[in-house]
Amino acid sequence: MNRRQFLSRMGIAGAGLAVGASAALGQEERKKRPNILFLLTDDQRWDAMSCMGHPILKTPNMDRLAKEGRLFENAFVTTPICAASRASIFLGQYECRHDFTFGKEKIISWPAWEQSYPMLLKKAGYRTGFIGKFGVKVDWKEHGGPRGTFDFWKPGGGRYFPKKENPNGQEERHLTQIMGEHALDFLKRCSKDKPFCLSVSFKAPHVQDKDPRQFLYDPAYKDLYADMTMPKAKTATPKHFEALPKFIQESLGRKRWGFRFSTPEQYQEMVKGYYRLVHGVDVVVGRVLAELEKQGLADNTVVIYASDNGFFLGEHGMAGKWLLYEESIRVPLIIADPRAPAALRGQRLKQMALNVDIAPTILELAGVPVPNTVQGHSLRPLLDGRRVDWREDFLCEHLWKVKMIPRCEGVRTGRWKYIRYIAENPVYEQLFDLQTDPLEETNLAGDPRYQSTLRELRNRCDELKNRWSK
């Protein structure tokens, strides 16, 4: 089903089919358009919020957004790695289409970037801002550089205690706090006469690469969870690790497990660090929401909260992400629209939402036509409480050609997960029944009773791959 057919089935065939920015709008119409605040974390898994039932972690400001908006309980990324996922978020495309991931030769072309949500909003008269980890490379040298897209540009996703922000070399001001200060600065300069779109891309709770401490949280939170013992996941056992094929056992996820979770002491220290980083983001979210209210912008600002991918906390004997298990591909997604009727707020939606849906959702909320280059679908019908046909499965993939990370692709349905490792000879397949095996403990690909399901999902993967790569 192509984009036009999908939108037609949903009863919104006239929405978002034109290429380019919206037509010129009068001043009064511009005032009515909502502001967009897009908050993106790095490596935050779907269950790392108390509103998703986490038994220990407390995230009152994320919970507030969920209470005031809509929480997507089944939100996923189509590619579980920072660079490719961020390209998918900006462009609304699958990795097999935009072909961007890590690598010196990888870059988003200017024609492609012109169809990104920040560029389209800029053309439509929005004041655009970006703070934090950009994560992609754009060929915009001849087009004004980042200032040609963003009116407010404060990149930074390297060190948690950047030297330029802490000139004395002391680890004082944490990057999450600094990003929050930039966000407040942006909001203080906003005008009610011009809508804005501010994207804040946190580094947290990503590790600090090459630092043995890994999760460098704000020292202000060092006592948080200090007197608690973090429970280990059911699948964080030698038995579950040994059930994996050898090429996964020898992959980078296991190597990083070795210096994060291999001893009980390590595990406690690392998991608490991860949670403290999430807590730091939650505190900043609260400050930003308070500033929206202070500036009189809250009533017309849609807040979107998401993550670029999930994260293993020792499950299956793994660390990192990359694989297509739930811990890696399932993420938080909350959309809070203050203009929504009270009856629609606080809802928890079951439909599958994807990272490729974020760009078209932002564009449709802003009244900007969605270009045909976008492969995701606006979540607006679900936010409006409409009963519409919706996807029942999606393609997930990890195509980066790099040593020690298995290349894979697959299909996730409401019940089944099919994964194939495309660099192996022969191709190695996994099949999980998420209904009876939500922790993905038993691979059914070799079970004679499930061969028809295996063939069906194998063919479906071929079909989706062929569709979205064009």
C-alpha positions as CSV (number, residue, x, y, z in Angstrom):
1,M,0.0,0.0,0.0
2,N,1.5,3.4,-1.0
3,R,1.2,6.6,1.0
4,R,-1.8,7.9,-1.0
5,Q,-3.7,4.6,-0.6
6,F,-3.0,4.6,3.1
7,L,-4.2,8.1,3.6
8,S,-7.3,7.5,1.5
9,R,-8.2,4.5,3.7
10,M,-7.8,6.7,6.7
11,G,-10.2,9.3,5.3
12,I,-7.5,12.0,5.0
13,A,-6.6,11.7,1.4
14,G,-6.4,15.4,0.9
15,A,-3.8,15.9,3.7
16,G,-0.1,16.1,3.2
17,L,0.3,15.0,-0.5
18,A,1.9,18.2,-1.8
19,V,5.6,18.6,-2.0
20,G,7.2,21.6,-0.4
21,A,6.2,24.0,2.3
22,S,2.7,25.4,2.9
23,A,1.3,28.3,0.9
24,A,1.6,31.8,2.3
25,L,-0.6,32.3,5.4
26,G,-2.1,35.5,6.7
27,Q,-0.9,36.9,10.1
28,E,-4.0,35.7,11.9
29,E,-3.7,32.2,10.5
30,R,-0.1,32.1,11.6
31,K,-1.0,33.0,15.1
32,K,-3.4,30.0,15.3
33,R,-0.7,27.5,14.3
34,P,0.7,25.6,17.3
35,N,4.2,25.8,18.6
36,I,6.1,22.5,18.5
37,L,8.5,21.4,21.3
38,F,10.2,18.1,20.4
39,L,12.2,16.5,23.2
40,L,14.4,13.5,22.1
41,T,16.5,11.4,24.4
42,D,19.3,9.0,23.4
43,D,19.1,5.3,24.3
44,Q,16.0,5.6,26.6
45,R,14.0,2.3,26.4
46,W,10.3,2.3,26.5
47,D,10.0,1.2,30.1
48,A,12.3,3.8,31.6
49,M,9.5,6.0,32.8
50,S,7.3,5.5,35.8
51,C,4.2,6.1,33.7
52,M,5.1,2.9,31.9
53,G,5.1,0.9,35.1
54,H,8.7,1.1,36.1
55,P,8.8,-0.1,39.7
56,I,11.7,2.1,40.8
57,L,12.4,4.9,38.4
58,K,10.4,8.1,39.1
59,T,9.7,10.5,36.2
60,P,7.0,12.9,37.4
61,N,7.4,15.4,34.5
62,M,7.3,12.7,31.8
63,D,4.3,11.3,33.7
64,R,2.7,14.7,33.6
65,L,3.0,14.8,29.8
66,A,1.4,11.4,29.6
67,K,-1.4,12.6,31.8
68,E,-2.0,15.7,29.8
69,G,-1.5,14.1,26.5
70,R,-1.5,10.7,24.8
71,L,1.0,7.9,25.6
72,F,1.8,5.4,22.8
73,E,2.4,2.1,24.6
74,N,3.7,0.5,21.4
75,A,6.2,2.9,20.0
76,F,9.2,1.7,18.1
77,V,12.2,2.8,16.0
78,T,12.6,1.2,12.6
79,T,16.4,1.2,13.1
80,P,17.9,0.9,16.6
81,I,21.0,3.1,16.2
82,C,21.5,6.8,16.7
83,A,22.5,8.1,13.3
84,A,20.1,6.1,11.2
85,S,17.2,6.6,13.5
86,R,17.8,10.4,13.7
87,A,17.8,10.5,9.9
88,S,14.5,8.6,9.9
89,I,13.1,11.1,12.4
90,F,14.1,14.2,10.4
91,L,13.0,12.8,7.1
92,G,10.2,10.3,7.9
93,Q,12.0,7.6,6.0
94,Y,13.2,4.1,6.6
95,E,17.0,3.4,6.6
96,C,16.7,1.4,3.4
97,R,15.4,4.5,1.7
98,H,17.5,7.4,3.1
99,D,20.7,5.2,3.4
100,F,22.2,7.3,6.2
101,T,24.0,5.8,9.1
102,F,27.5,6.1,10.6
103,G,30.4,6.4,8.2
104,K,32.5,9.2,6.8
105,E,31.0,8.8,3.3
106,K,27.4,9.1,4.6
107,I,25.7,12.4,4.2
108,I,22.1,13.7,3.7
109,S,21.9,15.5,0.4
110,W,20.5,19.0,0.2
111,P,17.4,18.0,-1.8
112,A,16.7,15.3,0.8
113,W,17.2,17.8,3.7
114,E,14.8,20.3,2.0
115,Q,12.1,17.8,2.8
116,S,13.0,17.4,6.4
117,Y,10.5,18.7,9.0
118,P,12.8,21.5,10.3
119,M,13.4,22.9,6.8
120,L,9.8,22.7,5.8
121,L,8.7,24.5,9.0
122,K,11.4,27.1,8.4
123,K,10.0,27.7,4.9
124,A,6.5,27.9,6.3
125,G,7.3,30.7,8.6
126,Y,8.2,28.9,11.8
127,R,11.0,30.1,14.1
128,T,13.2,27.0,14.3
129,G,15.6,25.9,16.9
130,F,17.9,23.0,17.6
131,I,19.7,22.1,20.8
132,G,22.0,19.2,21.6
133,K,23.0,16.1,19.7
134,F,22.3,16.6,16.0
135,G,23.6,13.1,15.0
136,V,23.5,13.4,11.2
137,K,25.6,15.1,8.5
138,V,23.9,17.4,6.0
139,D,25.3,18.7,2.7
140,W,24.3,22.3,3.5
141,K,27.6,24.2,2.9
142,E,26.2,26.0,-0.1
143,H,22.9,26.7,1.6
144,G,23.8,28.7,4.7
145,G,24.9,25.8,6.9
146,P,22.9,25.0,9.9
147,R,21.9,28.7,10.2
148,G,20.0,28.2,6.9
149,T,17.7,25.8,8.7
150,F,17.7,26.8,12.3
151,D,17.2,30.3,13.7
152,F,18.6,29.1,17.0
153,W,21.5,26.6,16.8
154,K,23.1,25.2,19.9
155,P,24.6,21.8,19.0
156,G,26.5,19.6,21.5
157,G,26.3,15.9,22.3
158,G,29.9,15.1,23.0
159,R,31.0,15.3,26.6
160,Y,28.6,15.4,29.6
161,F,30.9,18.1,31.2
162,P,32.0,20.1,28.2
163,K,35.2,22.2,28.9
164,K,33.9,25.3,27.1
165,E,31.0,25.4,29.5
166,N,33.2,24.5,32.5
167,P,36.4,26.5,31.8
168,N,38.0,25.7,35.1
169,G,38.0,22.0,34.2
170,Q,35.7,21.2,37.1
171,E,32.9,18.8,36.5
172,E,30.2,21.2,37.6
173,R,27.5,22.0,35.0
174,H,26.1,18.8,33.4
175,L,25.3,18.8,29.7
176,T,21.6,18.0,30.4
177,Q,21.4,21.1,32.6
178,I,23.2,23.2,29.9
179,M,20.7,22.1,27.2
180,G,17.9,23.0,29.5
181,E,19.3,26.5,29.9
182,H,19.6,26.9,26.1
183,A,15.9,25.8,25.8
184,L,14.8,28.4,28.4
185,D,16.8,31.0,26.5
186,F,15.1,30.1,23.2
187,L,11.6,30.3,24.8
188,K,12.3,33.7,26.4
189,R,13.0,35.0,22.9
190,C,9.8,33.7,21.4
191,S,6.9,35.8,20.2
192,K,3.2,34.9,20.2
193,D,3.0,36.4,16.7
194,K,5.3,33.7,15.2
195,P,5.0,30.0,15.9
196,F,8.1,28.0,16.8
197,C,9.5,24.5,16.5
198,L,12.2,23.8,19.0
199,S,14.0,20.4,18.9
200,V,15.9,19.5,22.0
201,S,18.1,16.4,21.5
202,F,19.5,15.2,24.8
203,K,22.6,13.0,25.0
204,A,21.2,11.3,28.1
205,P,21.0,8.5,29.0
206,H,23.7,7.5,26.5
207,V,27.0,6.5,27.9
208,Q,30.1,8.6,27.8
209,D,32.1,6.6,25.3
210,K,35.7,5.8,26.3
211,D,35.1,6.8,29.9
212,P,35.3,3.8,32.2
213,R,32.5,5.3,34.3
214,Q,30.2,5.2,31.3
215,F,27.0,6.8,32.7
216,L,28.2,10.3,33.8
217,Y,25.2,11.7,35.6
218,D,24.9,15.0,37.3
219,P,26.6,14.9,40.8
220,A,23.5,16.5,42.2
221,Y,21.8,13.1,41.8
222,K,24.6,10.9,43.2
223,D,22.4,9.9,46.2
224,L,19.4,9.0,44.1
225,Y,18.8,5.2,44.4
226,A,22.0,4.8,46.5
227,D,20.3,2.7,49.1
228,M,18.4,0.5,46.6
229,T,19.3,-2.7,44.9
230,M,18.4,-2.8,41.2
231,P,16.7,-6.1,40.2
232,K,18.2,-7.9,37.2
233,A,16.0,-8.8,34.3
234,K,14.8,-12.4,33.9
235,T,16.7,-12.8,30.7
236,A,20.0,-11.5,32.1
237,T,21.4,-15.0,32.7
238,P,24.2,-17.2,31.2
239,K,21.4,-19.5,30.0
240,H,19.8,-16.8,27.8
241,F,23.2,-15.7,26.5
242,E,24.2,-19.3,25.6
243,A,21.0,-19.7,23.6
244,L,22.2,-17.0,21.2
245,P,24.0,-17.9,18.0
246,K,27.8,-17.6,18.1
247,F,28.0,-14.5,15.9
248,I,25.8,-12.6,18.4
249,Q,27.7,-14.0,21.4
250,E,30.9,-12.5,19.8
251,S,29.3,-9.2,18.8
252,L,29.9,-5.7,20.2
253,G,26.9,-5.9,22.5
254,R,28.6,-8.7,24.4
255,K,32.0,-6.9,24.5
256,R,30.3,-3.8,26.0
257,W,28.4,-6.0,28.5
258,G,31.8,-7.1,29.8
259,F,32.7,-3.6,31.1
260,R,29.1,-2.6,32.1
261,F,27.3,-5.5,33.6
262,S,29.6,-8.5,34.1
263,T,29.8,-8.3,37.9
264,P,27.0,-7.5,40.4
265,E,28.9,-4.4,41.5
266,Q,29.2,-3.2,37.9
267,Y,25.6,-3.9,37.3
268,Q,24.4,-1.9,40.2
269,E,26.6,1.1,39.5
270,M,25.8,1.2,35.8
271,V,22.0,0.8,36.0
272,K,21.8,3.4,38.8
273,G,23.8,5.7,36.5
274,Y,21.5,5.1,33.6
275,Y,18.4,5.9,35.8
276,R,20.1,9.1,37.2
277,L,20.7,10.3,33.7
278,V,17.0,9.7,32.9
279,H,16.1,11.6,36.1
280,G,18.2,14.5,35.0
281,V,16.3,14.8,31.8
282,D,13.0,14.6,33.7
283,V,14.1,17.6,35.9
284,V,14.9,19.6,32.8
285,V,11.6,18.7,31.2
286,G,9.8,20.1,34.2
287,R,11.8,23.4,33.9
288,V,11.0,23.7,30.3
289,L,7.3,23.1,30.9
290,A,7.3,25.8,33.6
291,E,9.0,28.3,31.3
292,L,6.3,27.6,28.6
293,E,3.7,28.6,31.2
294,K,5.7,31.6,32.4
295,Q,6.0,32.9,28.8
296,G,2.3,32.4,28.1
297,L,3.1,29.8,25.4
298,A,1.8,26.6,27.1
299,D,-1.7,26.7,25.8
300,N,-0.6,26.6,22.2
301,T,2.5,24.4,22.4
302,V,2.4,20.7,21.4
303,V,5.0,18.7,23.3
304,I,6.4,15.5,21.8
305,Y,8.6,13.3,23.9
306,A,10.5,10.3,22.3
307,S,13.8,8.5,22.1
308,D,16.1,7.5,19.2
309,N,16.3,3.9,20.2
310,G,16.2,1.6,23.2
311,F,18.9,0.0,25.3
312,F,19.9,-3.4,26.7
313,L,20.5,-3.4,30.5
314,G,22.0,-6.9,30.5
315,E,19.1,-8.7,28.9
316,H,20.3,-11.8,26.9
317,G,23.8,-11.0,28.2
318,M,23.9,-7.9,26.0
319,A,24.6,-4.2,26.3
320,G,24.0,-1.4,23.8
321,K,21.3,-1.7,21.1
322,W,21.5,-2.6,17.4
323,L,19.7,-6.0,17.6
324,L,16.0,-6.1,16.9
325,Y,14.9,-7.4,20.3
326,E,12.2,-5.3,22.2
327,E,14.8,-3.7,24.5
328,S,16.5,-2.2,21.5
329,I,13.6,-1.1,19.2
330,R,10.8,-0.2,21.7
331,V,10.9,3.5,22.9
332,P,8.9,6.1,24.8
333,L,6.5,8.3,22.8
334,I,4.2,10.9,24.4
335,I,2.4,13.7,22.5
336,A,0.7,16.3,24.6
337,D,-1.5,18.8,22.8
338,P,-3.1,21.4,25.1
339,R,-5.8,22.2,22.5
340,A,-7.1,18.6,22.7
341,P,-10.5,18.0,24.4
342,A,-10.2,16.9,28.0
343,A,-11.8,13.5,27.1
344,L,-8.8,12.7,24.9
345,R,-6.1,13.5,27.4
346,G,-4.4,10.9,29.5
347,Q,-5.2,8.1,27.0
348,R,-2.9,5.2,26.4
349,L,-2.9,4.2,22.8
350,K,-2.2,0.6,21.6
351,Q,-1.5,1.3,18.0
352,M,2.0,0.9,16.6
353,A,3.7,4.2,16.3
354,L,7.2,4.6,14.6
355,N,10.0,7.1,14.5
356,V,9.2,7.6,10.8
357,D,5.8,8.9,12.0
358,I,7.2,11.9,13.9
359,A,8.0,14.1,10.9
360,P,4.6,13.8,9.2
361,T,2.9,14.3,12.6
362,I,4.8,17.5,13.3
363,L,4.1,18.8,9.8
364,E,0.4,18.0,9.9
365,L,0.1,19.6,13.3
366,A,1.7,22.7,11.9
367,G,-0.6,22.8,8.9
368,V,2.3,22.1,6.5
369,P,1.8,19.6,3.6
370,V,3.6,16.4,4.0
371,P,5.9,15.6,1.0
372,N,5.5,12.4,-0.9
373,T,9.1,11.5,0.1
374,V,7.8,10.8,3.6
375,Q,7.2,7.1,4.3
376,G,5.8,7.4,7.8
377,H,2.2,8.4,8.6
378,S,0.9,11.2,10.7
379,L,-0.4,10.2,14.1
380,R,-2.9,13.1,14.0
381,P,-5.9,10.8,13.4
382,L,-5.1,8.8,16.5
383,L,-4.5,12.0,18.5
384,D,-7.9,13.2,17.4
385,G,-9.6,10.0,18.6
386,R,-10.7,8.9,15.1
387,R,-11.2,5.3,14.3
388,V,-9.0,4.6,11.4
389,D,-7.3,1.6,9.8
390,W,-3.8,1.4,11.1
391,R,-0.6,-0.5,10.4
392,E,-0.5,-4.1,11.8
393,D,3.2,-4.6,11.3
394,F,6.4,-2.7,10.3
395,L,9.8,-3.2,8.9
396,C,12.8,-3.0,11.3
397,E,16.4,-3.1,10.1
398,H,20.0,-2.5,11.0
399,L,22.1,-2.1,7.9
400,W,25.3,-0.5,9.0
401,K,28.2,-2.5,7.6
402,V,30.6,-2.6,10.5
403,K,32.6,-5.3,12.3
404,M,31.1,-6.9,15.3
405,I,27.5,-5.6,14.8
406,P,25.3,-8.2,13.0
407,R,23.3,-6.7,10.1
408,C,19.7,-7.7,10.3
409,E,16.2,-6.9,9.2
410,G,12.8,-8.2,10.2
411,V,9.1,-7.7,10.8
412,R,7.3,-6.9,14.0
413,T,3.6,-7.6,14.2
414,G,1.2,-7.4,17.1
415,R,2.0,-11.0,17.9
416,W,5.1,-12.1,16.0
417,K,8.7,-11.0,15.7
418,Y,10.7,-12.2,12.7
419,I,14.4,-11.4,12.4
420,R,17.0,-12.5,9.8
421,Y,20.7,-11.8,9.9
422,I,21.5,-11.0,6.3
423,A,25.3,-11.1,6.5
424,E,25.4,-14.7,7.7
425,N,25.8,-17.6,5.2
426,P,23.4,-19.1,5.3
427,V,21.1,-16.4,6.6
428,Y,20.2,-17.0,10.2
429,E,16.5,-16.5,11.2
430,Q,14.7,-16.0,14.5
431,L,10.9,-16.2,15.1
432,F,9.3,-15.2,18.4
433,D,5.7,-15.5,19.5
434,L,5.4,-12.3,21.6
435,Q,2.0,-13.4,22.8
436,T,3.3,-16.4,24.7
437,D,6.9,-15.3,24.8
438,P,7.1,-11.5,25.4
439,L,10.8,-11.7,26.6
440,E,11.8,-13.4,23.3
441,E,13.4,-16.5,25.0
442,T,12.5,-19.2,22.5
443,N,13.4,-19.1,18.8
444,L,10.7,-21.0,16.9
445,A,12.3,-20.6,13.5
446,G,13.4,-24.3,13.5
447,D,10.2,-25.7,14.9
448,P,8.2,-27.6,12.3
449,R,4.9,-26.4,13.8
450,Y,5.6,-22.8,12.8
451,Q,7.0,-23.1,9.3
452,S,3.9,-21.6,7.7
453,T,4.2,-18.5,10.0
454,L,7.9,-18.3,9.2
455,R,7.3,-18.3,5.5
456,E,4.6,-15.8,5.8
457,L,6.7,-13.4,7.7
458,R,9.8,-14.0,5.5
459,N,7.7,-13.0,2.5
460,R,6.2,-10.0,4.4
461,C,9.7,-8.8,5.1
462,D,10.6,-9.1,1.4
463,E,7.5,-7.1,0.6
464,L,8.1,-4.3,3.0
465,K,11.8,-4.1,2.1
466,N,10.9,-3.8,-1.5
467,R,8.2,-1.1,-0.8
468,W,10.2,1.1,1.5
469,S,13.6,1.0,-0.3
470,K,12.1,2.8,-3.3
